[in-house]
Amino acid sequence: MRPRHLSRRVLLVGGAAALTACSTTGPPQPSVQASDSPETTLLKDLIAEKERTIALYSSLISGGAQKLAPFRDRHQAHVNELRKYVTVASAPPATAASTPTPAPKPSLSRLRDLERKAAALRIRQLDRVSPGVAQLIASIGACEAAHALALPRSL
């Protein structure tokens, strides 16, 4: 048997195909960035809400209410855990044009009311998420309900 030799034309076509496949441009990128899933949007909203709550606690703590530090720290633990479910690439971009809403004057009654409303909201959020995230949100809601009862009546 005699070995077969490839024709020059076959080599040129094959080489051109290989070069095209190895180009550095890669596949075309979509022009529109994919939007977040409903679960990711909910988690981002929940993180933002928890950060506002932490700010209220921090405001009272900086005013001398040190006994509220464990409450704030639990909220921070919730944020840390929620962030594990939201990838960095899907984090909302910071905009220079956004102006933060002025926070209402913090008080124990305001915190108690905030905790009570947050706990009630968690129940309605459970049906829109995966089982693991639902378990986390339910645990956060239970903690918020306990906060509403455990917050001191005065400082």
C-alpha angles and dihedrals in degrees: 000000000000119000114247118237121214115238121243090246093056091049092050094049092046092048092050091050091050092050091050091050092050097049116134096228094076124191118338113272119234112258093219121057113236113253122239121267117254089254093053091048090051091049092050090050091048091051091050091049092050091049090054089050091050089052091054092050091046090052092056092042092053087052090060104275095127093159088072092063094093090054092051091045091055090053089051089052088053091052091049091052094045091052089062088069096049117071120223091239091060095048112121114261116248114247124202092208096062115101117203117239111247109254117238117247107281120238137157092253090051091050092047091051091046092051092048093050092045092053091051091049093054092067091059091049096058099080094059099058143066119270095258093050090044089056091051093048091048090052091049090050091051090051091049091050089051090049091054089057098037100048110112118253091229139009 
